[in-house]
Amino acid sequence: MANSVKNNLSEKYKEAPNDPGVYLMKDNTGKIIYVGKALNIKQRLASYFVNQRHDLKTGILIKKIIDFETIVTRSDHEAYILESNLIKEYQPRYNVLLKDGKNYPYLKIDRNEKYPPINVVRKIKKDKAFYFGPYSSANSVRQTLKQIHKIFKLRKCKKNQFNNRSRPCLNYQIKACLGPCCNNVPKDEYDNIIKDTSLFLKGKGKDVITRLKQVMESHAAQQNFEKAAELRDTIFAIEKTLERQCVVSVDLEDRDVIALSKDESKAVVTILKVRSGYLVDAGDYVFDSKMDTSSEILSAFVTQFYEKAPFLPSTILIQEKIESIKIIEDVFSENKGTRVKIIVPQKGDKKRLIEMAINNADKKLKNIALKKIETENLLIALKNLLKMDYLPKRVECFDNSNISGQHAVSSMVVFTNGEPDKNFYRKYIIRDNEHHDDYAYMQEVLTRRYSNKDMEMPDLLLVDGGKGQISIAVSVLQELEIFGDFMVAGIAKKDADKGEKQDKIYIPGRSNPLNINQYQNALYFLERIRDEAHRTAITFQRKRRQKKGQVSFLDNVPMIGAKRKQALLKHYKGVTQIKNASIEELSSLPTMNTKAAKAVIKAIKER
């Protein structure tokens, strides 16, 4: 069979074109497992089917290949773009796909709004808005946003607050906002603030200072000293921010510096963003490295990172040479509209920047390794505490939330290898119990969860509570005939009135709590999981309650649809104001008429 496949591939290889294009490798199910590009397709395929020496990854790939397809393009440039699109479409197993489970944050200024605020978003849309980022962490973007709000008088409130304000908020009172919600702020004045904010986020703080100084001097010459003083304070705030930024380049160029550090399982790519000579951000991106080489990972990172990035610097410094640099440069230059260079520096200041990025990547990788050891020790401690035969790599925990039996919900959180695994979180709406009964809620939710045999089962089921909750869990698992397939434990809060100083851990078949004196780290871990389940349940319950509260009596009024409801709620702040309005006033609103106004008044009287 193997020889037959090899012979078929060899024969098909002989017919391959000597043109630029893309090739798609398939396995025995017909699934595409690798996509590659080549200036000469036949010559590249020879490296798979003619040459005998291969690296480990290529050797494993070749054993999986049953068939391949080729697509000829007019140029290597087109082949590069087609390869990128096909990798996104098919997500082939043996291509380097830089996914670390995160959607990195961006800052967005929506130009479609008259007075746009600046918001944190996780996805870029084609909506003509300004996007800045991506930022390496939520903390990084929060710190940047804090700086922006401290320096520039942008609108702070959300859209629904902005549309319904009757007087300016506290931000206006402390002169942190111009108050466009209630004041007639000149559009050009606000647009200038948006331009300055954009320049600042692009690392052009000095350009902003230059412009503001000219405006300040103009106001001072006109004896508008209050406005000049405000601008002076803004200039001072920007200068203080620039003082805290590190100057790493004297040529004032915009450039990104990319380096990598890897071991047998993980790779860390560090990117330093230098704008006008200042180091404005440093980000670490962590990926599974498997059998991929440093060059392959760097090539994939450069291609995939800048595909979504809203800003392309004029120069990208990378640690080592990657394939198709010239083609990538041409594609980036076409996208930017000006020349983009990708350089592997050999000496001087640029080389020192690469060394700085490598040092950051090495430290991050070392911290990951230390974290892995800590997690393994933690799971071993938990295994010993609960007297398990295996490590509790997957832990599931449930908690309920309700208000006097109303809006009852439950949450399931999952921790995998010691960390929250939010892809597997589940939220349940209690549907079979009308009265407040935590035990009944627990029974319903556990039955629904563990009746689903398609979901991966945990190593440990943790319930929020003591012997009562464990008893419910055991009875459900016994009924489903899966009790004993995984460990069950309960965590009960300490009783301060009895002098208890810490929470208690219970397991089935034991009336007293476990002795946890030697396993404090395991207790803290279980408390962390329990608290996360509690937070998730409360947040879900609160959102459902708020959603219910948004249901208006207007929804049941004849002749009142979505547009009329919106017009009424926008003009009046509540039912009382609508009740006090006359039919004439109601009928004068947009989309309203006399019949609709009478229907509203009648509905209010019948409430």
C-alpha positions as CSV (number, residue, x, y, z in Angstrom):
1,M,0.0,0.0,0.0
2,A,2.8,2.4,1.0
3,N,4.8,1.6,-2.1
4,S,1.6,2.1,-4.3
5,V,1.0,5.5,-2.8
6,K,4.6,6.5,-3.2
7,N,4.6,5.4,-6.9
8,N,1.4,7.3,-7.6
9,L,2.8,10.5,-6.0
10,S,6.1,10.1,-8.0
11,E,4.1,9.8,-11.2
12,K,2.0,12.8,-10.4
13,Y,5.1,14.8,-9.4
14,K,6.5,14.3,-12.9
15,E,3.5,16.1,-14.4
16,A,3.7,19.1,-12.0
17,P,4.2,22.5,-13.7
18,N,7.5,24.4,-13.7
19,D,5.6,27.6,-12.8
20,P,5.0,29.7,-9.7
21,G,2.0,28.7,-7.6
22,V,0.6,26.8,-4.6
23,Y,0.5,23.1,-3.7
24,L,-2.0,21.5,-1.3
25,M,-1.0,18.2,0.4
26,K,-3.9,15.8,1.4
27,D,-4.1,12.8,3.8
28,N,-6.1,9.5,3.4
29,T,-9.4,11.3,4.2
30,G,-8.9,13.9,1.5
31,K,-8.3,16.6,4.2
32,I,-5.7,19.3,3.3
33,I,-2.9,19.0,5.8
34,Y,-0.3,21.4,4.3
35,V,-0.3,24.4,2.0
36,G,2.9,25.7,0.5
37,K,4.0,28.1,-2.2
38,A,6.9,27.9,-4.7
39,L,8.5,29.9,-7.5
40,N,8.8,26.6,-9.3
41,I,6.2,24.1,-8.1
42,K,7.9,21.0,-9.6
43,Q,11.2,21.9,-8.1
44,R,9.7,22.3,-4.7
45,L,7.7,19.1,-4.9
46,A,11.0,17.3,-5.7
47,S,12.2,18.2,-2.1
48,Y,9.3,16.0,-0.9
49,F,9.2,13.1,-3.4
50,V,12.7,12.9,-4.9
51,N,15.1,14.0,-2.2
52,Q,15.7,11.4,0.5
53,R,16.9,13.6,3.3
54,H,14.3,15.4,5.3
55,D,14.0,17.1,8.7
56,L,11.8,15.5,11.3
57,K,8.7,17.6,10.6
58,T,8.9,17.0,6.8
59,G,9.5,13.3,7.3
60,I,6.3,13.0,9.4
61,L,4.4,15.1,6.9
62,I,5.5,12.9,3.9
63,K,4.2,9.8,5.6
64,K,0.7,11.4,5.9
65,I,0.5,12.5,2.2
66,I,-1.7,10.5,0.0
67,D,-2.4,13.0,-2.7
68,F,-1.7,16.7,-3.7
69,E,-3.1,19.4,-5.9
70,T,-1.3,22.4,-7.5
71,I,-2.6,25.8,-8.4
72,V,-0.5,27.8,-10.9
73,T,-0.3,31.6,-10.4
74,R,1.0,34.4,-12.7
75,S,3.8,35.4,-10.2
76,D,5.4,34.5,-6.9
77,H,3.6,37.6,-5.5
78,E,0.2,36.0,-6.3
79,A,1.4,32.7,-4.9
80,Y,2.2,34.3,-1.6
81,I,-1.3,35.9,-1.3
82,L,-3.0,32.7,-2.4
83,E,-1.1,30.6,0.1
84,S,-2.0,33.0,2.9
85,N,-5.7,32.8,1.9
86,L,-5.7,29.0,1.7
87,I,-4.0,28.6,5.1
88,K,-6.7,30.8,6.6
89,E,-9.5,28.8,4.9
90,Y,-8.3,25.3,5.5
91,Q,-6.2,25.7,8.8
92,P,-3.9,22.8,7.7
93,R,-2.4,20.8,10.6
94,Y,1.2,21.0,9.4
95,N,1.3,24.7,8.6
96,V,2.5,27.1,11.4
97,L,-0.8,28.6,12.7
98,L,0.0,31.2,15.3
99,K,-2.9,30.8,17.7
100,D,-2.5,31.2,21.4
101,G,-6.2,31.4,22.2
102,K,-6.4,35.1,22.6
103,N,-8.0,38.0,20.8
104,Y,-5.6,40.8,21.6
105,P,-7.1,44.2,22.4
106,Y,-7.2,47.3,20.2
107,L,-8.2,50.9,20.8
108,K,-10.9,52.1,18.5
109,I,-12.1,55.6,17.6
110,D,-15.3,55.4,15.6
111,R,-15.3,58.2,13.0
112,N,-18.9,57.4,12.1
113,E,-20.0,59.1,15.4
114,K,-20.1,62.9,15.7
115,Y,-18.3,63.0,19.0
116,P,-16.6,59.6,19.1
117,P,-15.1,58.2,22.4
118,I,-12.1,55.8,22.5
119,N,-13.0,52.2,23.3
120,V,-11.3,48.9,23.8
121,V,-12.3,46.3,21.2
122,R,-11.1,42.8,20.4
123,K,-11.8,42.7,16.7
124,I,-11.1,45.0,13.8
125,K,-14.0,45.7,11.4
126,K,-14.1,47.3,8.0
127,D,-16.0,50.3,9.3
128,K,-13.6,53.3,8.6
129,A,-12.8,53.6,12.3
130,F,-9.3,54.3,13.6
131,Y,-7.7,51.3,15.2
132,F,-4.6,51.2,17.3
133,G,-2.8,48.1,18.5
134,P,-2.8,45.2,19.0
135,Y,-1.7,45.6,22.6
136,S,0.0,42.7,24.3
137,S,-2.3,42.5,27.3
138,A,-5.5,43.9,28.8
139,N,-3.3,45.7,31.4
140,S,-1.2,47.4,28.7
141,V,-4.3,48.7,26.9
142,R,-5.9,49.9,30.2
143,Q,-2.7,51.9,31.1
144,T,-2.7,53.5,27.6
145,L,-6.4,54.3,27.9
146,K,-5.8,55.9,31.3
147,Q,-3.1,58.1,29.8
148,I,-5.3,59.2,27.0
149,H,-8.2,60.1,29.3
150,K,-5.8,62.0,31.6
151,I,-4.4,64.1,28.7
152,F,-7.2,64.5,26.2
153,K,-10.8,65.7,26.9
154,L,-12.5,63.0,24.9
155,R,-16.0,61.8,25.7
156,K,-16.0,59.1,28.3
157,C,-19.7,58.0,28.5
158,K,-21.2,55.1,26.5
159,K,-23.6,55.6,23.6
160,N,-26.8,55.0,25.5
161,Q,-25.7,57.4,28.3
162,F,-24.6,60.0,25.8
163,N,-27.9,60.0,24.1
164,N,-30.0,60.3,27.2
165,R,-28.1,62.8,29.4
166,S,-29.9,65.9,30.6
167,R,-26.8,67.5,32.2
168,P,-23.1,66.9,31.9
169,C,-21.5,64.3,34.2
170,L,-18.7,64.6,36.7
171,N,-16.0,64.4,34.0
172,Y,-17.2,67.7,32.6
173,Q,-17.2,69.3,36.1
174,I,-13.5,68.3,36.7
175,K,-12.6,69.5,33.1
176,A,-11.8,66.0,31.9
177,C,-14.4,66.2,29.1
178,L,-15.9,68.9,26.9
179,G,-19.4,67.6,27.7
180,P,-20.6,67.2,24.1
181,C,-23.6,65.3,25.5
182,C,-25.2,68.5,26.6
183,N,-23.0,71.4,25.3
184,N,-22.8,72.7,21.8
185,V,-19.1,71.7,21.3
186,P,-17.7,72.9,17.9
187,K,-17.2,69.8,15.7
188,D,-13.8,71.1,14.5
189,E,-12.6,71.6,18.1
190,Y,-13.4,67.9,18.9
191,D,-11.9,66.7,15.6
192,N,-8.6,68.4,16.6
193,I,-8.6,66.4,19.8
194,I,-9.2,63.2,17.9
195,K,-6.3,64.1,15.6
196,D,-4.0,64.8,18.5
197,T,-5.1,61.5,20.2
198,S,-4.4,59.6,17.0
199,L,-0.9,61.1,16.6
200,F,-0.1,60.4,20.3
201,L,-1.2,56.7,19.9
202,K,1.0,56.5,16.8
203,G,4.0,57.7,18.8
204,K,4.0,61.2,17.4
205,G,3.7,63.0,20.8
206,K,6.3,65.6,19.8
207,D,4.2,66.6,16.8
208,V,1.2,67.0,19.1
209,I,3.3,69.2,21.4
210,T,4.4,71.4,18.5
211,R,0.9,72.0,17.3
212,L,-0.5,72.6,20.8
213,K,2.2,75.2,21.5
214,Q,1.3,77.1,18.4
215,V,-2.4,77.1,19.4
216,M,-1.5,78.1,23.0
217,E,0.6,81.0,21.9
218,S,-2.3,82.1,19.6
219,H,-4.7,82.1,22.6
220,A,-2.2,83.9,24.8
221,A,-1.8,86.6,22.1
222,Q,-5.6,87.1,22.1
223,Q,-5.5,87.3,25.9
224,N,-7.6,84.1,26.2
225,F,-5.5,83.0,29.1
226,E,-7.8,80.4,30.5
227,K,-7.7,78.4,27.3
228,A,-4.0,78.9,27.0
229,A,-3.5,77.5,30.5
230,E,-5.6,74.4,29.6
231,L,-3.3,73.8,26.6
232,R,-0.2,74.4,28.7
233,D,-1.4,71.6,31.1
234,T,-2.1,69.3,28.2
235,I,1.4,69.9,26.8
236,F,2.9,69.3,30.3
237,A,1.0,66.0,30.6
238,I,2.3,64.8,27.2
239,E,5.8,65.8,28.0
240,K,5.7,63.8,31.3
241,T,4.5,60.8,29.4
242,L,7.3,61.1,26.8
243,E,9.9,61.4,29.7
244,R,8.8,58.0,31.0
245,Q,9.2,56.4,27.5
246,C,12.6,54.9,26.7
247,V,14.6,56.5,23.8
248,V,16.1,53.5,21.9
249,S,16.8,55.1,18.5
250,V,18.2,58.5,17.5
251,D,17.1,58.4,13.9
252,L,13.4,58.9,15.0
253,E,12.2,56.2,12.6
254,D,9.1,54.0,13.2
255,R,10.1,50.4,13.4
256,D,9.0,47.1,14.9
257,V,11.6,44.7,16.3
258,I,10.8,41.0,16.3
259,A,12.7,38.2,18.0
260,L,12.0,34.7,19.2
261,S,13.0,32.2,21.9
262,K,11.8,28.6,21.8
263,D,12.2,25.2,23.5
264,E,10.7,21.8,22.8
265,S,7.1,22.8,23.3
266,K,6.7,26.6,23.4
267,A,7.8,29.5,21.4
268,V,7.7,33.2,22.5
269,V,7.8,35.9,19.9
270,T,8.6,39.4,21.3
271,I,7.8,42.5,19.4
272,L,9.1,45.9,20.4
273,K,7.3,48.9,18.9
274,V,9.5,51.9,18.3
275,R,7.8,55.1,17.3
276,S,9.8,58.3,16.5
277,G,12.7,56.7,18.4
278,Y,10.7,55.9,21.5
279,L,9.9,52.4,22.8
280,V,6.1,52.7,23.2
281,D,5.1,49.1,23.7
282,A,6.6,45.6,24.2
283,G,4.5,42.5,23.6
284,D,5.1,38.8,24.1
285,Y,3.1,36.2,22.1
286,V,3.2,32.6,23.2
287,F,2.6,29.7,20.8
288,D,3.0,25.9,20.7
289,S,6.3,25.3,18.7
290,K,6.1,21.5,18.2
291,M,8.6,20.7,15.4
292,D,8.6,24.1,13.6
293,T,11.9,25.9,13.1
294,S,12.6,29.4,14.3
295,S,12.6,30.7,10.7
296,E,9.2,29.1,10.0
297,I,7.7,30.6,13.2
298,L,9.1,34.1,12.5
299,S,7.9,33.9,8.9
300,A,4.4,32.9,9.9
301,F,4.3,35.5,12.7
302,V,5.3,38.4,10.4
303,T,2.8,37.3,7.7
304,Q,-0.2,36.7,10.1
305,F,0.5,39.5,12.6
306,Y,0.6,42.3,10.0
307,E,-2.4,40.9,8.1
308,K,-4.6,42.3,10.9
309,A,-2.4,45.1,12.3
310,P,-3.9,48.6,11.6
311,F,-0.4,50.1,11.3
312,L,2.6,49.0,9.3
313,P,6.0,50.6,10.3
314,S,8.4,51.6,7.6
315,T,11.0,49.1,8.9
316,I,10.7,45.7,10.5
317,L,13.8,44.3,12.2
318,I,13.8,40.5,12.6
319,Q,16.2,38.1,14.3
320,E,17.0,35.9,11.4
321,K,16.4,35.5,7.7
322,I,13.0,34.2,6.6
323,E,11.7,32.8,3.4
324,S,10.2,35.1,0.8
325,I,11.4,38.4,2.4
326,K,11.3,40.2,-0.9
327,I,7.7,39.1,-1.6
328,I,6.5,40.0,1.9
329,E,8.2,43.4,1.5
330,D,6.4,44.0,-1.7
331,V,3.0,43.0,-0.3
332,F,3.5,45.2,2.8
333,S,4.6,48.1,0.7
334,E,1.6,47.8,-1.5
335,N,-0.7,47.7,1.6
336,K,1.0,50.7,3.3
337,G,1.4,52.8,0.2
338,T,5.1,53.5,0.9
339,R,8.2,51.3,1.0
340,V,8.4,48.8,3.9
341,K,11.8,47.1,4.6
342,I,12.4,43.9,6.5
343,I,16.0,43.8,7.8
344,V,18.1,41.3,9.6
345,P,20.6,43.6,11.4
346,Q,24.2,42.5,11.8
347,K,25.7,45.3,13.9
348,G,25.1,48.7,15.5
349,D,22.0,50.1,17.1
350,K,19.6,47.9,15.1
351,K,21.5,44.8,16.3
352,R,21.2,46.0,19.9
353,L,17.5,46.3,19.5
354,I,17.2,42.7,18.3
355,E,19.3,41.6,21.3
356,M,16.9,43.5,23.6
357,A,14.0,41.7,22.0
358,I,15.7,38.3,22.3
359,N,16.5,39.0,26.0
360,N,12.8,39.8,26.6
361,A,11.7,36.6,24.8
362,D,14.2,34.5,26.8
363,K,12.9,35.9,30.1
364,K,9.3,35.2,29.1
365,L,10.1,31.7,28.1
366,K,11.9,31.1,31.3
367,N,8.9,32.4,33.3
368,I,6.6,30.0,31.4
369,A,8.8,27.1,32.3
370,L,8.8,28.1,35.9
371,K,5.1,28.5,35.8
372,K,4.7,25.0,34.4
373,I,6.7,23.5,37.2
374,E,4.6,25.4,39.8
375,T,1.4,24.1,38.2
376,E,2.7,20.6,38.2
377,N,3.6,20.8,41.9
378,L,0.1,22.3,42.6
379,L,-1.7,19.5,40.8
380,I,0.4,16.9,42.6
381,A,-0.5,18.5,46.0
382,L,-4.2,18.4,45.1
383,K,-3.9,14.8,43.9
384,N,-2.3,13.9,47.3
385,L,-4.9,15.9,49.3
386,L,-7.8,14.1,47.6
387,K,-6.0,10.7,47.5
388,M,-6.4,10.5,43.7
389,D,-4.6,8.0,41.4
390,Y,-4.0,10.6,38.7
391,L,-3.4,14.3,38.3
392,P,-6.6,16.5,38.3
393,K,-5.7,18.2,35.0
394,R,-9.3,19.1,34.2
395,V,-11.5,20.4,37.1
396,E,-15.1,21.4,36.7
397,C,-16.9,23.5,39.3
398,F,-20.6,24.5,39.6
399,D,-22.3,27.3,41.5
400,N,-25.9,28.7,41.5
401,S,-27.2,32.2,41.7
402,N,-30.7,33.7,42.2
403,I,-32.6,36.4,44.0
404,S,-35.3,35.0,46.2
405,G,-35.7,32.2,43.8
406,Q,-36.1,34.5,40.8
407,H,-33.9,34.4,37.7
408,A,-32.2,31.2,38.9
409,V,-29.1,30.2,37.0
410,S,-26.0,28.1,37.4
411,S,-22.5,28.2,36.0
412,M,-19.9,25.6,35.2
413,V,-16.3,26.7,35.0
414,V,-13.4,24.6,33.8
415,F,-9.8,24.7,34.8
416,T,-7.3,22.9,32.6
417,N,-3.8,22.4,33.8
418,G,-4.3,24.9,36.6
419,E,-5.7,27.7,34.5
420,P,-9.3,28.9,33.5
421,D,-10.3,27.3,30.2
422,K,-13.2,29.7,29.2
423,N,-13.8,27.8,25.9
424,F,-15.5,25.1,28.0
425,Y,-17.4,27.3,30.4
426,R,-21.2,26.7,30.4
427,K,-24.1,28.7,31.7
428,Y,-27.5,27.1,32.6
429,I,-30.9,28.7,33.1
430,I,-32.8,26.7,35.8
431,R,-36.0,25.5,34.1
432,D,-37.4,22.7,36.2
433,N,-37.6,24.3,39.6
434,E,-39.9,27.3,40.3
435,H,-39.1,27.5,44.0
436,H,-35.8,28.5,45.7
437,D,-34.0,25.2,46.3
438,D,-30.3,25.1,45.9
439,Y,-30.2,21.3,46.1
440,A,-32.8,21.0,43.4
441,Y,-30.9,23.5,41.2
442,M,-27.7,21.4,41.7
443,Q,-29.4,18.2,40.8
444,E,-30.9,19.6,37.6
445,V,-27.7,21.2,36.4
446,L,-25.5,18.2,37.1
447,T,-28.0,15.9,35.4
448,R,-28.0,18.1,32.3
449,R,-24.2,18.4,32.2
450,Y,-23.3,14.7,32.8
451,S,-26.0,13.3,30.6
452,N,-24.1,14.9,27.7
453,K,-21.6,12.1,26.9
454,D,-20.2,14.1,24.0
455,M,-18.4,16.5,26.3
456,E,-15.1,15.6,27.8
457,M,-15.4,14.3,31.4
458,P,-13.4,16.0,34.2
459,D,-10.8,14.5,36.4
460,L,-12.4,16.3,39.4
461,L,-15.9,17.6,40.0
462,L,-15.9,20.4,42.6
463,V,-19.2,21.5,44.1
464,D,-19.7,24.7,46.1
465,G,-20.8,23.3,49.5
466,G,-20.3,20.5,51.9
467,K,-21.8,17.1,52.6
468,G,-25.3,18.0,51.3
469,Q,-24.1,19.1,47.9
470,I,-21.7,16.2,47.6
471,S,-24.6,13.8,48.4
472,I,-26.6,15.4,45.5
473,A,-23.6,15.1,43.2
474,V,-23.0,11.4,44.1
475,S,-26.7,10.5,43.6
476,V,-26.8,12.2,40.1
477,L,-23.6,10.4,39.0
478,Q,-24.9,7.0,40.4
479,E,-28.2,7.4,38.5
480,L,-26.2,8.2,35.3
481,E,-24.0,5.2,36.1
482,I,-20.7,7.2,35.9
483,F,-20.0,7.5,39.7
484,G,-16.3,6.5,40.1
485,D,-15.3,7.6,36.7
486,F,-13.8,10.8,38.2
487,M,-13.2,12.3,41.7
488,V,-15.9,14.4,43.5
489,A,-15.1,17.0,46.2
490,G,-17.0,19.9,47.9
491,I,-15.6,23.1,49.3
492,A,-17.5,24.6,52.2
493,K,-17.0,28.1,53.6
494,K,-15.5,28.4,57.1
495,D,-17.9,29.0,60.0
496,A,-16.4,31.9,61.9
497,D,-18.9,31.5,64.8
498,K,-17.4,28.1,65.5
499,G,-13.9,29.4,65.4
500,E,-13.0,28.0,62.0
501,K,-10.2,29.8,60.3
502,Q,-10.3,28.4,56.8
503,D,-12.6,26.7,54.3
504,K,-13.2,23.0,54.4
505,I,-12.8,20.2,51.8
506,Y,-15.2,17.2,51.8
507,I,-15.1,14.0,49.7
508,P,-17.7,11.2,49.4
509,G,-17.7,8.5,52.1
510,R,-16.1,10.7,54.7
511,S,-18.2,12.7,57.3
512,N,-15.3,15.0,58.5
513,P,-13.5,17.5,56.3
514,L,-10.0,16.6,55.0
515,N,-6.9,17.7,56.9
516,I,-5.5,20.4,54.8
517,N,-2.7,21.8,57.0
518,Q,0.0,20.4,54.6
519,Y,-1.9,21.4,51.5
520,Q,-2.5,25.1,51.8
521,N,-1.6,25.7,48.1
522,A,-4.2,23.1,47.0
523,L,-6.8,24.8,49.2
524,Y,-6.1,28.2,47.7
525,F,-6.4,26.7,44.2
526,L,-9.8,25.2,45.0
527,E,-11.0,28.5,46.5
528,R,-9.9,30.2,43.3
529,I,-11.9,27.8,41.2
530,R,-14.9,28.2,43.5
531,D,-14.7,32.0,43.4
532,E,-14.5,31.9,39.6
533,A,-17.7,29.8,39.4
534,H,-19.4,32.2,41.8
535,R,-18.4,35.2,39.8
536,T,-19.5,33.6,36.6
537,A,-22.9,32.7,38.0
538,I,-23.6,36.1,39.5
539,T,-22.5,37.9,36.3
540,F,-24.8,35.7,34.2
541,Q,-27.7,36.1,36.6
542,R,-27.3,39.9,36.7
543,K,-27.2,40.1,32.9
544,R,-30.4,38.1,32.6
545,R,-32.1,40.3,35.3
546,Q,-31.1,43.4,33.4
547,K,-32.3,41.9,30.1
548,K,-35.7,41.2,31.8
549,G,-35.8,44.7,33.1
550,Q,-35.4,46.1,29.6
551,V,-38.8,44.7,28.6
552,S,-41.2,47.6,28.5
553,F,-45.0,47.8,28.9
554,L,-44.8,49.5,25.5
555,D,-44.0,46.1,23.9
556,N,-47.7,45.0,24.4
557,V,-49.3,48.3,23.3
558,P,-51.2,48.0,19.9
559,M,-49.7,50.2,17.1
560,I,-46.4,50.6,19.0
561,G,-43.5,48.9,17.2
562,A,-39.8,49.1,17.7
563,K,-39.4,52.6,16.1
564,R,-42.2,54.2,18.0
565,K,-41.0,52.6,21.2
566,Q,-37.5,53.9,20.6
567,A,-38.9,57.4,19.9
568,L,-40.9,57.4,23.2
569,L,-38.1,56.1,25.4
570,K,-35.6,58.6,23.8
571,H,-37.9,61.6,24.5
572,Y,-39.2,60.5,27.9
573,K,-37.1,59.2,30.7
574,G,-39.8,56.8,32.1
575,V,-43.5,55.8,32.3
576,T,-44.3,58.7,34.7
577,Q,-43.2,61.3,32.1
578,I,-45.2,59.5,29.4
579,K,-48.2,59.4,31.7
580,N,-48.1,63.2,32.3
581,A,-47.8,63.9,28.6
582,S,-50.9,64.9,26.5
583,I,-52.1,63.1,23.4
584,E,-51.0,66.1,21.3
585,E,-47.4,65.9,22.8
586,L,-47.2,62.2,22.2
587,S,-48.5,62.4,18.6
588,S,-46.0,65.1,17.7
589,L,-43.0,62.8,18.2
590,P,-41.3,61.2,15.2
591,T,-43.2,58.2,13.8
592,M,-46.1,58.8,16.2
593,N,-49.7,59.8,15.3
594,T,-53.0,60.5,17.2
595,K,-54.2,56.9,17.2
596,A,-50.9,55.6,18.5
597,A,-50.8,58.3,21.2
598,K,-54.3,57.3,22.4
599,A,-53.3,53.6,22.5
600,V,-50.3,54.5,24.8
601,I,-52.4,56.6,27.1
602,K,-55.0,53.8,27.3
603,A,-52.4,51.2,28.1
604,I,-51.0,53.4,30.9
605,K,-54.4,53.8,32.5
606,E,-55.0,50.1,32.4
607,R,-51.7,49.2,34.1
